[in-house]
Amino acid sequence: MSLSWGRVLFRHVLPNCMPPLIVIAPIDLAHAIALEATLSFLGVGVPVTEPSLGMLIYNGFEYLLSGQYWISFFPGIALALAIIAINLVGDHLRDVLNPRPAN
């Protein structure tokens, strides 16, 4: 009397695979956002006609020493806050989905 392959998969394997995948997804999303901004800053990302935080930071980069730091500062802060917020969501999901309590 054995269970079918599909029942074993959906009853035992998937419930044990989903929490790590749900935790990894926000981390990968934050990494993808940072990578896109980095590539756009270097000029090899999205086309110039598309809006990007990396392009906004790059466009204001030449004005940093002239006292107009805010052109790059605010897109940089927005990028950092977005990445931090996504990582905090991933941290919280890890705490909620962890079956073992932390010491």
N, C-alpha and C positions, 0 to 999 in steps of 0.2 A: 504494500500500500504506500506508494510514493506520490509525491506532489508533482504536478506538471511543471515543465520548465518555466512557463510564463508565470505561474503562481509563485514559484520560488523567487523569481526575479522581482516581481512587484511586492511580494510580502516581506522579503528578507534583505535583498541586495539594495534596492533603491532607497528604502528608508535609511540605510546606513551610508549611502553615497550623497544624499541631498544636503545635509548640513555642511560638510566641507565645501561643496560646490557653491552653496549660497554665501558662505563666508569669503571664498576666493573671488567671486564675481565683483564686489565693490573694489577690491584691491586691484584687480585687472583693469577696471574702469578708470580708476585714478591714474594708473600707470599709462593707459592709452591717452588720457587727456594731457598728461605731462609730456608724453612722447610727441603728440601732435603739436603742442605749443613749442617744444624744442625744435622740431623740424621746420615749423613755420618761421621761427626766429632765425634759423640758419638759411632760410630761403629755399628749402627743398620740400616744403610741406604742401599745403593746399594752394591753389592758384591765388595770385595777388588780389583778384576780384572778390574772393570769398572772405568774409570776416573771420578772424581768428585772434585769440589772445596773444599768441606768439607774434603775429604780424603787428598788433597794436604795440607790444613791447618793443619790437624792432623799430617801428616808425618813430617812437619817442626816444630811442637810444642815443641819437646824435644830439639831443637837446638836454641831456643829463647835466653836462658841465656848464651850460648856460643859465642854469637856475630854473629851468622848466622841467623839473623832475617829475611832476605830476602826470605828464604824458605817458610815461612808462610805469610810474608808481601804482596808479590805480588798476590798470590791467594786471599788473604783477600781483597785487594784493587780491584781486578777484580770483586769479588762477590759484594762488596759495590757499585761499579760503575754500575754494571748491574742492581741492585735493584733500585738505584737512577734513572737511565735512564728510566726504565720501569715505575716508579712512576711519573716521569715528563711527559711521554707520556700520562699516565692516567689523569694527571692534565690538560694537554693541551686539551685532548679530552673532558673533562668536561667543560672547558671554551668555546670550539667551539660548543658543542652540547647543552649548556644551553640556553633555549629560553628567559630567563629573564636576562637583562643586570645587571652586578654587579655595586653597588654604589661606 
